[in-house]
Amino acid sequence: MVIPSAATDGLQNLGESMMKLLESTGFAASMDDSLPFPFANYVMLLVSFVLFYLAIARGFEPLLLVPIAFGVMMANIPGAYDELMKAPVYEIEGNVSSSLVESGGLFYYLSKGVEWVIYPPLIFLAIGAMTDFGPLIANPKSLIMGAGAQLGIFVTLFAGYFIFGNDEQLASAVAIIGGADGPTAIYVATTMGEAGEGGHLSAIAIAAYSYMALIPAIQPPIMKLLTTKKERCIRMKQMRNVSKREKIIFPIVVIVLCGLFLPSSLPLLGMLMLGNLLKESGVTGRLADTASNGLCNVVTILLGSCVGFKATASIFLQVTTLEIIGLGLAAFAFGTVGGVLIAKFMNLFLKEKINPLIGSAGVSAVPMAARVSQKVGQQYVPDNYLLMHAMGPNVAGVIGSAVAAGILIAFFG
């Protein structure tokens, strides 16, 4: 029996189409030579599932970890990254790009908000609109504790400098994890070039937000180790009321002073104070509400998913990632140590003693770190209310981490 040539050609074309379809599937892309080992994508998918579990089942920073985990999952479905991240193609006429022929992938455009360091300052705008600086204004000594809690940043900076082979930019990007401020960590890492090809932005961001979620587990043992029972039982007097005028003047003064002495801190600190001024002025309620709700939610989704999308197997599954995670934990620990010790040191000169537990709140995780100070204090004196006193160092830590970021960028950026 002779098979007609048309039928043969049809079967051949069908076979070629089927092969092309199979080659375009994620299963075929699983053996990509650029991966550190075969099926590395599936290891990263498991990482994304772990992040989903921590965020949803355990409640660890869900507002950020859910978008981050989703970005990790999207980036590591074999073959999906190239489709979602492909760059646009332009027609070239002479030396001029004239018209768009093919659009880029979704995350090519969304990631520009990270690469151009747009999203982190917008998050700071939202934080400012939600923050009450009253406890800091009422007790300016809190600034000293907030500054002391930045110890973790600078200890880790020197350690990272040697661990990463004198790489000042990477050491700076990892050190800022000690500020316990996710947007600041992303901002510094991006400014230091860690958001580009081969950068470690995703590892830095995931470490920063994971440790922020673990503050209730990380800080109490350190706080108890560094303080005596007598110190943990210190009661503090109620703070004075702060006037509306003081709250309006404060962000303006901070912007002017920091702008004059450290202009590199203004992208973060300026937006923080703008948000706070919108809140405290009393005449821009709609803007403050938008910044603290709608804008904050939108930028959080975009920032988290884009950061997660950069956690590809070829970048994340490296020894450097383990070093970043280890140094991030050290940065958090030393930040807590610095805040507690500076409070103890201040007590040597103060007539009205400070409960040194509030010094641990000098890290920038608002208001979680302040709540930890309150919780540990009430384990020893149930009716000792330290929360508002701890909020002073806590919001000072937000300012301190932004200033520390500015210093790192000015020196190494």
N, C-alpha and C positions, 0 to 999 in steps of 0.2 A: 504494500500500500504506500502510495506516494503522498506525503503531506504537502499541501500547497505552500508555495513560498510566502504568500501573504500571511498564512497562519503561523508559519515559522517566525517571520518577522514580528508578528504580534506577540508570540510567546517570549521572544527575546526581549522585546521592549518591556513586557510585563515583568520579566525577571530583573531587568536593569532598574525598573522603577521600584521594585520590592527591595533590591539591594540598596538603592539610594535612600529609601525610607528607613531601612534598618541602620544605615550609617548615620542618619540624622538623629537617632534616638539617644537618650541618655546612657543606655547600656553600652553602646559603642564608644561613647566619650569617656567611659569609666577607665579606659586603658590609656588615657592621654599621657604622653611621655613627659609632659611638664610637671606631673604630679610627683610628690616625694616618694610615693610607693603606690602600687596598684590599689585601686578602690579607696584611695585616701578621701575622696569626696564623701564616701559613706561614713567614714569616721567623723567628719565634720557635721554630717546630718545628725549623728548621735549627739554631738556637742550641742547642736541646736535643740534637740529634744530635752537634754539635761537643763538647758537654760529655760525652756518652756516650763519644765517641772518646777524649777526653783521659783520662777515668777508666779505661776498660777497656783500650784499646790502649796508652796511654802510662803508665798507673799513677799519674796525678795525683790524690792524695787520693780514691781510689775509694770509701771508706766514706761519704764525704759527697757527692761529686759525682754518684754514681749516683742516690741518692734525690733530690738537687736536680734533676738532669736529667729524672728521671721526673716530678717535680712540674711543671717547666716544660712538658713535653710534654702532661701532662693539662690544664693550665690553658689551653693555647693550641689545643687541638682545638676548632674553631669550634662554639660552642653548648654546650660541656661545662662551662665555668666556672659559668654560671648554675645548671646542674643540680647541680653538686657543691658550690656555695657558697651555695645558697639558704637564707635564714633561716627558722626555724620559724614557724608561724602559730598564734596563740592565740585562743581565744574570750574576749571581753571582757564581763564582767558588771559594769556600773557602772564603777568605777575599778580593778577587780581582774582580773588574768589568771587565769581559772579552770582551763582544761584545754587540753592540747595537741591541736590539730586535725590539723596536718600537721607531720611532722618536718622538720628542716633537712637540708641536704646533708652528705655525709661530711666534707668539708673545713671546713665551718662549725664543727663540733665539734673536729676535730683541730687546727685553727688557734688554738683558745683557749689551747693550751699555749704558743704563741708570743706571742699578744697579751697574755696574763696573765703573761708572763715566767717560765714554769714550766720549760720544757725546758732553757735554758742553765744554770741553777744545778744541775740534775740531771746535766748533762754534767760540770760541775766536780766534783760528788761522785765521779763515776767517775774523772776525772783524778786526784783526790787519792788514790783507792784504788790507783792504778797508779804513783804517783810516789814516788821515794826522795829525800827532802830531805837525805840524809846528806852529799853533796858541798857543799851550801850551809852546813850546820851546821859542817862541818869547815873551811870557808874563808868566814867571814862577810863578807870583803871582796867576795865575789861579789855581794852585795846592791847595792854601789855600781855595778858594771857593769850589773846588771839594771835599776837606776834610770836609768843613762845611756842605755840602749837605748830608753827611752821618749821620747827626743828626737823621734823621728818623729811621735809622737802630737801633741805640742804645736806643732811646726813646721807640720804639716798643719792643725791647728786654726785657726791664724791665717790661713793661706793660704785655707782653705775659707771662713772668715768673709767674706772679700772676694769670692771667686768666687761664692758662693751668695747674694750680696746681703744680707749681715749676718744670715743665718739661722744662729743659734747652735746650734740643735738639730741641723740637718742637718750643719753643720760638725763638731760633736762626734761624730756617728754615723759620719762618714767618717774622721775622724782616728784613731779607735780601731782602724782597720785596721792602723795601724802597730804595734800590740801583737802582731801575728802570732798572734792567738788568735780563731778563728772564733766560739766561743760567746760570748766577751766582745763581739765586734762585733755579734752578733745581739742580745745583751742591751741594750747601749747604744742601738742603733738602735730597738729596740722601746720602750724607756723614753722615748726622745726623740720618739715618735709616728710613726716611720717604718714601722711595721707596719700602720697603718691605711689607709683608702682614699686612694689617691694617693701613698702613702709609697714610699720607695726601699729597703726592707729587702732585697729580692731582689738588687738590684745590689750593695749593700754586702756581703752574705753571699757572693755568687759571686766578687766581687773578692777578699775576704779569703781564701777557701779556695783560689782559683786561685793567688794570690801565695804562699801557704804552700807549695803544691806546687812552686812555681818557686824556692824558696829556694836549692837547689843551683846554680841558674843566675844568680840575682840577687846573692847575697852575695859569692862569690869575687872578682869583679873589683874590688869596692869594698874588700874586705879587703886585696888586693894593692896597690891604689893608695895606701892610707893607711899601709902598714907597709913597713919596709925588710927586706931579706933577712936581716940580722942579727937583727932582732926576730922574724921568722918562725921562726928557728932556736932560739929560747930554749927550754931544757929546764926543766921545773918538777918540784920534788921531790914524791915520793909523799905523798898526803894521809894524815892520821891516821885511825885507826878511830873511828867515832862510836858511842857506847854506845846501847843500847836505851832507857835512861832519857832521854837527850837527845832521841831521836826522838819519844818520847811527850810530853815537855814542850813541844817546839817548836810543834806546832799549837795547843796551848792558849794559849801566850804570844802567838802571832801573832793569834789571834782576840780576846783580851782587849785588846791594844794597839790593833789596828786598829778594834775596836769602840768604844773610848773616843775615839779621834782622828777616825775616819772611818766612822761607822755605815752610810753609804750603800754601802760596799764589802762589807758582810757577806753579802748574798744570794749573791754569787759566792765571796768569800774564805772565808766561814763554811762553805759546802758543800765547798769544796776541802779545808779543814782537817779537816772531819768525815770525809771519805773517807780522808784520810791517817791520822787517828787510828784508824779502824777497821782499817787495814792494820797499823799499828805497835804497837797495844796488845797484840796476841797473843792476845786472848780473843774477838775478833769475826771470826774468819776467814771464816765463812759469809757474814756481812754484807758484808765486803770483797770476797769473791768474787762475790757477787750484783751489787754496785755496779759492779765493774770489768768484768763480762761481760754477764749477762743484761739488767740495767737499762740499761747503756751502749748495748748493741746496739739495744734497743727504742727508746730516746729518740733515738738517732742516726737511725734510719729515720724517725720521726715528725718530728723537727726538719728534716731535710734535705728531705723531700717537701713539708712545709708551706711552707718558705722558697721552694722552687722554684715552688710553686703560686701564689705572689704575683707571679711574674715574668710578668705579662700584657703583651701587646703595647702596650697604651695607656700603661703605666707604664714598661716597660723600654726601649722604642724612643724615647728622648728624648736630647737633648744632655746633660742632667744625668747620664745613665748614663756617657757618655764622660768627663765631668769627674770622676765618682766613681772610675772605673778609673784615670785619670791621677793623681789625688791619692793613691789607694791605693798605687800604685807608688812615689810620692815618699815616702809614710809609711814603707814598708818600707826604702827606701834610707837615709833619714835615721836610722831605728832602728839599722841596721847601723853607720852612721857614728858615732852617739852611743856605742854600746857599745865600738867599737874605740878611739875617741879618749879615752874616760874611762879605759880600761886603760893607754894610753900616758901619760896624765896621772898616773895612780897610780904608774907606774914612776919618776917624778921623785923620789918620796919613799920608795920601798921598797928595802930592801937586797936582798931576794930578788925578782928581777924576774918580772913576769907576761908570758907570751906574749900579746901583744895580740890574737892571732887568736881567743882564747876570749871576748873582749869582744863579738864579733859574735853569740855565742850568747845574749846578753842578751834577744833577742826571744823571744817566748813559745812558739815552735813546738818542742815537746818530742817526741822527742829529735833531730829533724831538724837543727836549727841547730847542736847540739853535734857531730853527725856531720860537718857541713860544716867546722867548725873543725878536727876531727881530720884530715879528708881533705886540706885545704889545707896543714896543718902537715906532714903526711907527704910531701907533694910535695917538700919541701926537706930534711927529716930523716926517712927512712923508719921509724926505730925510736923516734920521738918520739911518745909516746902522750898526747894532750891530751884524750881523750874525757871522762874523769871530772872533769878540771879544768873543762872547758867545761860540764859538767852543772850546776855551781854557778851560774854566771850564767844558765843556761837555765831552771832552776826558779825562780831569783830573778825572771826575766822573767815567769813565770806570776803570781807575787805582784804584781809591779810593774804588769802590765796590769790586774789586778783593782783595785788601788789607784787607778790612773789613771782607770779607769772610774768608780770612786766619786767621784773629784774632779770629773769632767765632769758627773756626775749632780747632785752637790751644787751646782755652779755654774749649770748650764743646764737641769737636768731639771725 
